[in-house]
Amino acid sequence: MPPLHNILECIAVEKKGNHEYRVKEQKRLLWCMVITAVTMLLEFFGGLWTNSLALLSDSAHMFSHLFALGISFVAILFATKEADEVRSYGFYRAEILAALFNGLTLGFIVLWIAYDAIRRFLNPTPIATTEMLVIAAIGLGVNLLTASILKSVATQDLNVKSAFIHMLSDTASSVGIIVAGVLIIYTGKLWLDPLASILIALMIFIWSFRLIKESVHILLESTPKHLSKNQIIATIKKELPEIHHLHHIHMWELTSGLCAFTAHIEIDDVTVSESEKIRKKVNTVLRERFHITHTNLQFECKK
C-alpha cells in the first residue's frame, strides 16, 4: 500500500467540502425510502387481491430497492465519519460494500420470481386485470417521482447511481405490467402475466450484475475506468517539460468518484523548493484535467 500522509491530508479537506452534498444525498434517499415503502405495500396487497404475479414480483422488486436504499443510507452515514488510527482511510468503502451486498441479495429475488413464473406458466390462474392496471399505474407514477428526486445526485457515487438506475428499471417494470394487463384484457391470454414477471426478473438480474461488477472493480483497487495511465503520463510530460519520466504509478478509487494517485517522478537535481513548485503544478494538472484530488508524489533525481 502506498504512503498515506498526503492522501489523508486531502481526505480531511474533502470531508468538509462534501458535508453539504452528503446531507443532500441523505435527505433524498430518505424521501425515496418513504415513497418506495408505501408503493411496495400497495403493490403487495394489490397483487394478492388481483392474483397478479407481475404485481407481486414488482412489489418484491420494490422491497429489494427499499432494502438497497436503506443500506445506502446507512453506508453514507458511515462514510461521513472521520478517519481514525485503525481505519486510516476512513469509512469510504462502506458505500461500496453496501452496493456489493445489495447486488448479491437481488439474485435471490430473481430466482424466486423465475420459479413462481414457471409455476404460473404451467398452471394459469385468473387475474383481476382492471385492479392490476390501476395499481401498476400508481407504481409507475411513484417510480417516475423517485427517479426525479435522485436524478440530480445520481452521478456522484455508486450507491445513489445504482438507486437511480434501479428506479429506471422499476419504471420499465411498471410499463411492462400495464402492457401485459391491457393485452390480457383484449386477448385473454393469462400467460402474459408470468411473461411480464420474467422480463422484470431479467431487468433485475442485469442491474444487479452491473452493480456487482462495478463494486468488485473498486474493491480490487483497479484503475478507474475513466482514467488512462498513458494519457495521464503524456499530459503531464506535455504540460511540464521539466519532468523526464513517471513510473510506479498507481490509481484506484477509495469510493466511487474519489480517486487516489501515487507516482515516482524523475526530475533534474533541483532544490526542495523547486520540486515543491513542480509538485503543485502536477497536482493542478491532475485535478483540472482528470479530477484527481488525492495524490502522493515521490521525486527522484535523473541519473
C-alpha positions in Angstrom: 0.0 0.0 0.0 1.4 3.4 -0.9 2.3 6.1 1.7 -0.7 7.8 3.2 0.3 11.2 4.7 -0.5 13.3 1.7 -3.7 11.4 0.8 -5.0 11.6 4.3 -4.5 15.3 4.4 -6.5 15.7 1.2 -9.3 13.4 2.6 -9.7 15.6 5.6 -10.4 18.6 3.3 -12.7 16.5 1.1 -14.8 15.6 4.1 -15.5 19.2 4.9 -16.3 20.1 1.3 -18.6 17.1 0.8 -20.6 17.6 4.0 -23.4 19.7 2.4 -23.6 17.3 -0.6 -23.8 14.2 1.8 -26.7 15.9 3.6 -28.5 16.4 0.3 -27.9 12.7 -0.6 -29.3 11.5 2.8 -32.5 13.7 2.5 -33.3 12.5 -1.0 -32.7 8.9 -0.1 -34.9 9.2 2.9 -37.8 10.6 0.9 -37.4 7.8 -1.7 -37.4 5.2 1.1 -40.8 6.5 2.4 -42.3 6.7 -1.1 -41.0 3.3 -2.0 -42.3 1.6 1.2 -45.8 2.9 0.6 -45.8 1.8 -3.0 -44.3 -1.6 -2.1 -47.2 -2.3 0.3 -49.7 -1.1 -2.2 -48.4 -3.5 -4.9 -48.0 -6.4 -2.5 -51.6 -6.3 -1.2 -52.8 -5.4 -4.7 -51.1 -8.4 -6.1 -52.7 -10.7 -3.5 -56.1 -9.1 -4.2 -55.9 -9.3 -8.0 -53.9 -12.6 -8.1 -51.3 -10.9 -10.3 -47.8 -12.4 -10.1 -46.5 -9.4 -12.1 -47.6 -7.1 -9.3 -46.3 -9.4 -6.6 -42.9 -9.7 -8.4 -42.8 -5.9 -8.8 -43.5 -5.5 -5.1 -40.6 -7.8 -4.4 -38.5 -5.6 -6.7 -39.7 -2.6 -4.7 -38.7 -4.4 -1.4 -35.2 -5.0 -2.8 -34.9 -1.4 -3.7 -36.2 -0.3 -0.3 -33.6 -2.5 1.3 -30.9 -1.1 -1.1 -31.9 2.4 -0.2 -31.7 1.7 3.5 -28.3 0.1 3.2 -27.1 3.0 1.1 -28.4 5.5 3.6 -26.6 3.8 6.5 -23.4 3.5 4.4 -23.4 7.2 3.7 -23.7 7.8 7.5 -20.6 5.6 8.0 -18.8 7.3 5.0 -19.0 10.7 6.6 -17.3 9.5 9.8 -13.8 10.8 10.4 -10.8 8.5 9.9 -9.2 7.1 13.0 -6.0 5.2 13.9 -7.4 1.8 12.9 -9.2 3.0 9.7 -6.7 5.5 8.2 -8.8 5.8 5.0 -12.0 6.4 7.0 -15.2 4.6 6.1 -15.5 5.4 2.4 -15.5 1.8 1.4 -18.7 1.2 3.4 -20.6 2.6 0.4 -19.0 0.1 -2.0 -19.6 -2.8 0.4 -23.2 -1.7 0.6 -23.5 -1.6 -3.2 -22.0 -5.1 -3.5 -24.3 -6.5 -0.8 -27.3 -5.0 -2.5 -26.3 -6.6 -5.8 -25.8 -10.0 -4.3 -29.2 -10.1 -2.5 -31.0 -9.3 -5.7 -30.0 -12.7 -7.0 -32.4 -14.5 -4.6 -35.3 -12.4 -5.7 -34.6 -13.2 -9.3 -34.7 -16.9 -8.5 -38.0 -16.6 -6.6 -39.7 -14.7 -9.5 -38.4 -17.1 -12.0 -39.7 -20.1 -10.0 -43.1 -18.6 -9.5 -43.4 -17.6 -13.1 -42.7 -21.1 -14.3 -45.3 -22.4 -11.9 -47.8 -19.9 -13.3 -47.0 -20.9 -16.9 -47.8 -24.5 -16.0 -51.0 -23.6 -14.0 -52.5 -20.3 -15.2 -54.9 -18.6 -12.7 -57.5 -15.8 -13.3 -56.3 -12.2 -12.8 -58.3 -9.1 -11.9 -56.8 -7.1 -14.7 -58.6 -3.8 -14.1 -57.3 -3.5 -10.5 -53.9 -4.7 -11.7 -53.7 -1.9 -14.2 -54.8 0.8 -11.6 -52.2 -0.3 -9.1 -49.4 -0.6 -11.8 -50.2 2.9 -13.0 -49.8 4.2 -9.4 -46.5 2.4 -9.2 -45.4 3.9 -12.5 -46.1 7.4 -11.1 -44.2 6.7 -7.9 -41.2 5.4 -9.9 -41.1 8.5 -12.0 -41.3 10.7 -8.9 -38.5 8.9 -7.0 -36.3 8.8 -10.1 -36.7 12.6 -10.5 -35.7 13.0 -6.8 -32.5 11.1 -7.3 -31.6 12.4 -10.7 -29.5 15.4 -9.6 -27.3 13.4 -7.4 -27.2 10.1 -9.4 -23.8 10.7 -10.9 -21.9 11.4 -7.6 -21.5 7.9 -6.1 -22.2 4.2 -6.8 -25.0 3.9 -4.2 -27.2 6.7 -5.5 -26.3 5.9 -9.1 -27.5 2.3 -8.5 -30.6 3.5 -6.8 -31.4 5.8 -9.8 -30.8 3.0 -12.3 -32.9 0.7 -10.2 -35.7 3.3 -10.3 -35.5 3.4 -14.1 -35.8 -0.4 -14.2 -38.8 -0.1 -11.8 -40.3 2.3 -14.3 -39.9 -0.2 -17.1 -41.3 -2.9 -14.9 -44.5 -0.9 -14.3 -44.8 -0.2 -18.0 -44.4 -3.9 -18.7 -47.2 -4.8 -16.2 -49.5 -2.2 -17.8 -48.9 -3.6 -21.3 -49.4 -7.1 -20.1 -52.7 -6.2 -18.4 -54.0 -4.5 -21.5 -53.1 -7.5 -23.7 -54.7 -9.9 -21.2 -57.9 -7.9 -21.4 -58.0 -8.0 -25.2 -56.6 -11.5 -25.7 -57.5 -13.4 -22.6 -54.0 -15.0 -22.6 -53.1 -15.4 -18.9 -49.6 -16.5 -19.7 -48.7 -12.8 -20.4 -48.7 -12.1 -16.7 -45.8 -14.6 -15.8 -44.1 -13.5 -19.0 -44.1 -9.9 -17.7 -42.7 -11.1 -14.4 -39.9 -13.0 -16.3 -39.0 -9.8 -18.1 -38.9 -7.9 -14.7 -36.6 -10.5 -13.3 -34.3 -10.2 -16.3 -34.0 -6.4 -15.7 -33.2 -7.0 -12.0 -30.6 -9.5 -13.0 -28.9 -7.2 -15.5 -28.9 -4.3 -13.0 -27.5 -6.4 -10.1 -24.8 -7.9 -12.4 -23.6 -4.5 -13.4 -23.7 -3.3 -9.8 -21.7 -6.3 -8.6 -19.1 -5.9 -11.4 -18.6 -2.2 -10.7 -18.3 -2.8 -6.9 -15.8 -5.6 -7.3 -13.8 -3.4 -9.7 -13.4 -0.7 -7.0 -12.8 -3.2 -4.1 -10.0 -4.7 -6.1 -8.4 -1.2 -6.3 -8.4 -1.5 -10.1 -7.6 1.6 -12.3 -10.8 3.7 -12.5 -12.5 3.0 -15.9 -12.5 6.7 -16.9 -8.7 7.1 -16.4 -5.8 6.1 -18.6 -2.3 5.8 -17.3 -0.8 6.5 -20.7 -2.9 9.6 -21.2 -2.0 11.0 -17.8 1.7 10.5 -18.4 1.5 12.1 -21.8 -0.5 15.1 -20.5 1.9 15.7 -17.5 5.0 15.5 -19.7 3.5 17.8 -22.2 2.4 20.4 -19.7 5.6 20.1 -17.6 8.8 19.5 -19.7 10.9 19.6 -16.6 9.6 16.1 -15.8 11.6 13.4 -17.5 9.8 10.3 -16.6 6.9 8.9 -14.4 6.8 5.4 -13.1 5.5 3.2 -10.3 2.1 4.7 -11.0 -0.9 3.5 -9.0 -4.5 4.7 -9.4 -7.6 3.5 -7.5 -10.9 4.6 -6.1 -11.5 4.9 -2.4 -15.2 5.1 -3.2 -17.0 5.9 -6.4 -15.7 9.3 -7.8 -13.0 9.7 -5.2 -9.7 8.7 -6.9 -6.2 8.4 -5.4 -3.0 8.6 -7.4 0.6 7.8 -6.5 3.7 8.0 -8.7 7.5 8.3 -8.8 8.6 11.4 -10.8 12.0 11.8 -12.3 13.4 15.4 -12.5 16.7 17.1 -12.5 18.8 17.7 -9.4 17.0 20.7 -8.1 16.3 22.3 -4.7 13.5 21.2 -2.5 11.6 24.4 -3.1 11.8 23.9 -6.9 10.5 20.3 -6.5 7.6 21.7 -4.5 6.7 24.0 -7.3 6.7 21.1 -9.7 4.5 19.0 -7.3 1.9 21.8 -7.2 1.9 22.0 -11.0 1.4 18.2 -11.3 -1.5 18.3 -8.8 -3.1 21.2 -10.7 -3.0 19.1 -13.9 -4.4 16.0 -12.2 -7.1 18.0 -10.5 -8.2 20.1 -13.5 -7.8 17.6 -16.3 -8.6 14.3 -14.6 -10.5 15.3 -11.4 -7.9 13.5 -9.2 -7.5 15.3 -5.8 -5.8 12.7 -3.7 -2.1 12.4 -4.7 1.2 11.2 -3.3 4.2 12.1 -5.4 7.7 10.9 -4.8 10.5 12.8 -6.7 13.7 11.2 -7.9 16.8 12.7 -9.4 17.5 12.0 -13.0 20.5 9.6 -13.3 
